[in-house]
Amino acid sequence: MKAAAWSCGRTARRKTPERNHDPSVSLSPRALRADCANCAALCCVAPGFSASADFAIDKAPGQPCPHLDAGFRCSIHAQLRPRGFPGCAAYDCFGAGQHVTQSTFGGSDWRRQPGIAAEMFASFAVMRPLHELLWYVTEALALDAAGPVHADLAAEEVKPTCGVKLVQPGQKEATEQLRKDPNRQQERGP
């Protein structure tokens, strides 16, 4: 599910190891923008959604959208809104898709290596909200009105990226390790 302004439907996917992100440093604003050409269409596969005003169909998590083509592109990208998919047009992964595809999984994808699919999708589910939070921190650092908290934000900016233990391919117990991490806050129910 890509934003309409992105060139997802027009570019070929390419593996670019030189653009891998070093998780020990802060992510730049450029790294916090979707780069669909360096992703394995994680947003079109990993999340599920129900038929609603935002999505014309039901799609189970981990199942490719029926409009996803063999090149990891949306076959109806130019008609997302009229075809009933404004949620896809508005979606933003904040660069998490290419980060997971290129950095965490070294350019591998779930189609060529189906054995990594569940781990890749779980990584995306963790990385996407982290990237969104980093985007907010980056935006706040650019605002003059946030000047009084710039030093605090700059000091905190690196912590989310260096504290993340990236899932490595073949690490089946990654979810269990995350649950046992003493630094992770417990999830709260409704």
Buried (B, 14 or more C-beta within 10 A) or exposed (E): BBBBEBEBBEBEBEEEEEBBBEBEEBBEEEBBBBBBBBBBBBBBBBBEBEEEEBBBBEBEEBEBBEBBBEEBBBBBBEEBEEBBBBBBBBBBBBBBBBBBBBBBBEBBBBBEEEEBBBBBBBBBBBBBEBBBBBBEBBEBBEEEEBEEEBEEBEEEBBEBBEEBBBBEBEBEEBBEEEEEEEEEEEEEEE
